[in-house]
Amino acid sequence: MPRLRRVTGEPSAANLAHADAAGDPAPVLISLGAKIKVGSKKGEKVYDLGEFYTDLFETAMEHDEMVLEVQVPPMAPKTACAYKKFTSSRTIWA
Ligand SMILES: Cc1cc2nc3c(=O)[nH]c(=O)nc-3n(C[C@H](O)[C@H](O)[C@H](O)COP(=O)(O)OP(=O)(O)OC[C@H]3O[C@@H](n4cnc5c(N)ncnc54)[C@H](O)[C@@H]3O)c2cc1C
């Protein structure tokens, strides 16, 4: 996550909700088994982040829902991971 922050800035609800293929936080958080909580006046739902994305720029959110929370499970002791971005430029798009 510190490496991800250096590349993209702090992962934001907007970045995750936008479902842009250029977004770096989503694949990292999916690989970490993250869940995303969305809600509206009607109630809240929790999705595995990998199931939240239904297509490019499309998510399982209804139009009256917003991202409320991202839940990242703790990693097992003595576990590590790394994030490497393979692009020619920080500004390259998808
Ligand atoms: C040229 C370019 C290159 C980029 N490259 C990268 C990259 O390499 N890596 C990377 O990670 N990002 C990249 N981004 C940024 C990434 O696309 C944005 O973080 C993302 O599009 C969100 O944009 P924003 O912060 O301007 O949010 P906004 O435009 O404010 O929001 C994006 C969408 O999310 C909705 N939204 C905001 N908050 C919520 C919420 N809580 N619940 C539900 N919906 C919400 C908004 O209504 C809007 O529809 C790039 C963007 C551009 C333009």
The ligand as a Tripos MOL2 file, in Angstrom:
@<TRIPOS>MOLECULE
LIG
   53    58     1     0     0
SMALL
NO_CHARGES

@<TRIPOS>ATOM
      1 C1         -5.2190   10.9050  -17.9530 C.3       1 LIG1
      2 C2         -5.4960   10.2020  -16.6540 C.ar      1 LIG1
      3 C3         -4.6460    9.1870  -16.2460 C.ar      1 LIG1
      4 C4         -4.8830    8.5330  -15.0520 C.ar      1 LIG1
      5 N1         -4.0340    7.5650  -14.6650 N.ar      1 LIG1
      6 C5         -4.2480    6.9330  -13.5250 C.ar      1 LIG1
      7 C6         -3.3810    5.8980  -13.1260 C.ar      1 LIG1
      8 O1         -2.4100    5.5700  -13.8110 O.2       1 LIG1
      9 N2         -3.6440    5.2770  -11.9450 N.ar      1 LIG1
     10 C7         -4.7080    5.6300  -11.1630 C.ar      1 LIG1
     11 O2         -4.9200    5.0070  -10.1290 O.2       1 LIG1
     12 N3         -5.5230    6.6170  -11.5090 N.ar      1 LIG1
     13 C8         -5.3260    7.2620  -12.6730 C.ar      1 LIG1
     14 N4         -6.1560    8.2690  -13.0350 N.ar      1 LIG1
     15 C9         -7.1270    8.7650  -12.0700 C.3       1 LIG1
     16 C10        -8.3200    7.9520  -11.9520 C.3       1 LIG1
     17 O3         -8.8980    7.7300  -13.2290 O.3       1 LIG1
     18 C11        -9.1980    8.7940  -11.0160 C.3       1 LIG1
     19 O4         -8.7600    8.6330   -9.7080 O.3       1 LIG1
     20 C12       -10.5860    8.3940  -11.0760 C.3       1 LIG1
     21 O5        -11.0230    8.5750  -12.4040 O.3       1 LIG1
     22 C13       -11.4050    9.2250  -10.1140 C.3       1 LIG1
     23 O6        -11.3610   10.5520  -10.5650 O.3       1 LIG1
     24 P1        -11.5050   11.7530   -9.5600 P.3       1 LIG1
     25 O7        -10.6370   11.5900   -8.3800 O.co2     1 LIG1
     26 O8        -11.3740   12.9900  -10.3670 O.co2     1 LIG1
     27 O9        -12.9730   11.5680   -9.0010 O.3       1 LIG1
     28 P2        -14.3500   12.1120   -9.5330 P.3       1 LIG1
     29 O10       -14.3310   12.4700  -10.9850 O.co2     1 LIG1
     30 O11       -14.7640   13.1050   -8.5180 O.co2     1 LIG1
     31 O12       -15.2410   10.8130   -9.3330 O.3       1 LIG1
     32 C14       -15.2170    9.7430  -10.2660 C.3       1 LIG1
     33 C15       -16.5980    9.1240  -10.2740 C.3       1 LIG1
     34 O13       -16.8210    8.4850   -9.0100 O.3       1 LIG1
     35 C16       -18.0140    8.9810   -8.4450 C.3       1 LIG1
     36 N5        -17.8370    8.9610   -6.9930 N.ar      1 LIG1
     37 C17       -16.9990    9.7350   -6.2470 C.ar      1 LIG1
     38 N6        -17.0520    9.3750   -4.9440 N.ar      1 LIG1
     39 C18       -17.9660    8.3690   -4.8820 C.ar      1 LIG1
     40 C19       -18.4680    7.5730   -3.8210 C.ar      1 LIG1
     41 N7        -18.0740    7.7110   -2.5490 N.pl3     1 LIG1
     42 N8        -19.3880    6.6230   -4.1230 N.ar      1 LIG1
     43 C20       -19.8240    6.4510   -5.3900 C.ar      1 LIG1
     44 N9        -19.3850    7.1660   -6.4390 N.ar      1 LIG1
     45 C21       -18.4590    8.1080   -6.1780 C.ar      1 LIG1
     46 C22       -18.2310   10.3630   -9.0210 C.3       1 LIG1
     47 O14       -19.5810   10.7200   -8.9930 O.3       1 LIG1
     48 C23       -17.7290   10.1630  -10.4320 C.3       1 LIG1
     49 O15       -18.7100    9.5800  -11.2520 O.3       1 LIG1
     50 C24        -5.9710    8.9090  -14.2290 C.ar      1 LIG1
     51 C25        -6.8380    9.9240  -14.6520 C.ar      1 LIG1
     52 C26        -6.6120   10.5560  -15.8470 C.ar      1 LIG1
     53 C27        -7.5570   11.6380  -16.2760 C.3       1 LIG1
@<TRIPOS>BOND
     1     1     2 1
     2     2     3 ar
     3     2    52 ar
     4     3     4 ar
     5     4     5 ar
     6     4    50 ar
     7     5     6 ar
     8     6     7 ar
     9     6    13 1
    10     7     8 2
    11     7     9 ar
    12     9    10 ar
    13    10    11 2
    14    10    12 ar
    15    12    13 ar
    16    13    14 ar
    17    14    15 1
    18    14    50 ar
    19    15    16 1
    20    16    17 1
    21    16    18 1
    22    18    19 1
    23    18    20 1
    24    20    21 1
    25    20    22 1
    26    22    23 1
    27    23    24 1
    28    24    25 2
    29    24    26 1
    30    24    27 1
    31    27    28 1
    32    28    29 2
    33    28    30 1
    34    28    31 1
    35    31    32 1
    36    32    33 1
    37    33    34 1
    38    33    48 1
    39    34    35 1
    40    35    36 1
    41    35    46 1
    42    36    37 ar
    43    36    45 ar
    44    37    38 ar
    45    38    39 ar
    46    39    40 ar
    47    39    45 ar
    48    40    41 1
    49    40    42 ar
    50    42    43 ar
    51    43    44 ar
    52    44    45 ar
    53    46    47 1
    54    46    48 1
    55    48    49 1
    56    50    51 ar
    57    51    52 ar
    58    52    53 1
@<TRIPOS>SUBSTRUCTURE
     1 LIG1         1 GROUP 0 **** ****
